[in-house]
Amino acid sequence: MTKTLIKNARVVNEGQILERDVLISQGRIERIAESIPADGNDRVIDAEGLHLLPGMIDDQVHFREPGLTHKGDIATESAAAVAGGITSFMEMPNVDPLTVNLKELEAKYDRAAGRSHANFAFYLGATNNNVDVIKSLSPGQACGVKVFMGASTGDMLVDDPAALESIFAESPVLVATHCEDTPTIKANEDAARAKFGDDVPMTEHPNIRSAEACYKSSSYAVDLARKHGTRLHVLHITTAKELSLFAKGPETEKQITAEACVHHMYLDESFYPSLGTQIKCNPAVKTAADREGILKALVDGRIDIIATDHAPHTLEEKNESYFKAPAGLPLVQHALQLALEHVHDGRFGIELVAHKTSHAVANVFGLKDRGYIREGYIADLVLIDMNRETEVSREQILYKCGWSPFEGMRFRSSIQMTMVNGEVVWRQGEIKSGPVGERLQFAV
């Protein structure tokens, strides 16, 4: 079998940047050294001037399959993901039918096999009535149990205190929560309708999906996790206030971890007048002070993981009025560039990006042989040019929905190559192979 040799790369791994050659064979990293001679049969990729990172592992996406495939599907959205340097994803259960039993969970794995360009795992969704299903999960069967502790897409709101107590007490796998308090949101919606009627401006979204709604729910989740010793992962933190709930330090030493998403790191409420419902998401993009708090928490370790919450909708759907427009935006194709903008701004180093998008995800979820550039590990890699701009244009969009809220913007870095399981799947602006994604394995 032909081996692939990556020469002269700036390898970003485990807090260091080292000039190294990387030899890949049979899908795994065979050797890392200062210099590796090219065998006559090796495929050689010259990475001079480029940074080599472990591929991003996105722990929160909505790829819309089954049942919502007019918005996106596993094939289309995973293609966009590898174009953005994402080599693995963990997909959410609010599809149709809902992924709230083991039959539907395994059916999603079957759908992804042979069709996904990136590696994949799926969450089992929690409801008020499926605690017995959750208890029957085998470790490694799902990446986690997703609990909507605030109303979102689908009928998955878990608002029964007894059900929540049981889920937190008895889940055999990590519990991942969407934290917004529904009664608070409903009261804020009523107040907005009283003031504006049904024509509520998008600038009210962070007031309706308020910091108080987030904090009330996330603090409840943290209290439950502390009470029951639950392995808790709080998704998409959007407020500075919530950061007081999380400890600083390495994720490997924590029972409770937190995630930030790239759009909440980049956008703030000043973007609503220009982008409107295109950036409507739950929880909402909030203030510049909240965004600043998130960036600081990534550096000091209170936030452990960077993800996307990729959630495509058609433009027709997004162009509806405030209450009718669905929440969510497509993100995977430019997620790494969004994170790297902060490296260009001097907020943190590229080493932190590699840690928060890959190392930490592998650690938190217990992934087997992924998330690092190590000999013997699976070769999920991304080559990045930090000096070559990417202009976002509709013609380049690979999402099925066909649009991005970042159209017309320029990012200061570009994805030059993505490798999944040792195969080059994206290079120089094109998909280079068929779907090679595999089911993620967990070290259980």
Secondary structure as UniProt FT lines:
FT   STRAND          4..13
FT   TURN            14..15
FT   STRAND          16..25
FT   TURN            26..27
FT   STRAND          28..33
FT   TURN            40..41
FT   STRAND          43..46
FT   TURN            48..49
FT   STRAND          51..54
FT   STRAND          56..61
FT   TURN            65..67
FT   TURN            69..71
FT   HELIX           74..83
FT   TURN            84..85
FT   STRAND          86..91
FT   HELIX           102..112
FT   TURN            113..115
FT   STRAND          119..122
FT   STRAND          124..125
FT   TURN            128..129
FT   HELIX           131..135
FT   TURN            139..140
FT   STRAND          145..148
FT   HELIX           161..170
FT   STRAND          175..178
FT   HELIX           182..196
FT   TURN            197..198
FT   HELIX           202..204
FT   HELIX           205..208
FT   HELIX           211..228
FT   STRAND          232..234
FT   HELIX           241..245
FT   HELIX           251..253
FT   STRAND          256..261
FT   HELIX           262..266
FT   HELIX           269..271
FT   HELIX           272..275
FT   HELIX           276..279
FT   HELIX           288..300
FT   STRAND          305..307
FT   HELIX           315..318
FT   TURN            322..324
FT   HELIX           332..334
FT   HELIX           335..344
FT   TURN            345..346
FT   HELIX           350..354
FT   HELIX           355..359
FT   HELIX           360..365
FT   TURN            375..376
FT   STRAND          381..385
FT   TURN            386..387
FT   STRAND          390..391
FT   HELIX           394..396
FT   TURN            400..401
FT   TURN            405..408
FT   STRAND          410..411
FT   STRAND          414..420
FT   TURN            421..422
FT   STRAND          423..427
FT   TURN            428..429
FT   STRAND          430..431
//
